[in-house]
């Protein structure tokens, strides 16, 4: 769970970077990937 919260902070940083030039699609893909990883570790 700690890892997930750490990833959430990373995602928040990425969302802020989005305006600096990080492609929105990449940010969304990372966000979705993170949710899937969280679900996978939760269901284990």
Beta strands, then each sheet from edge to edge (+ up, - down):
end
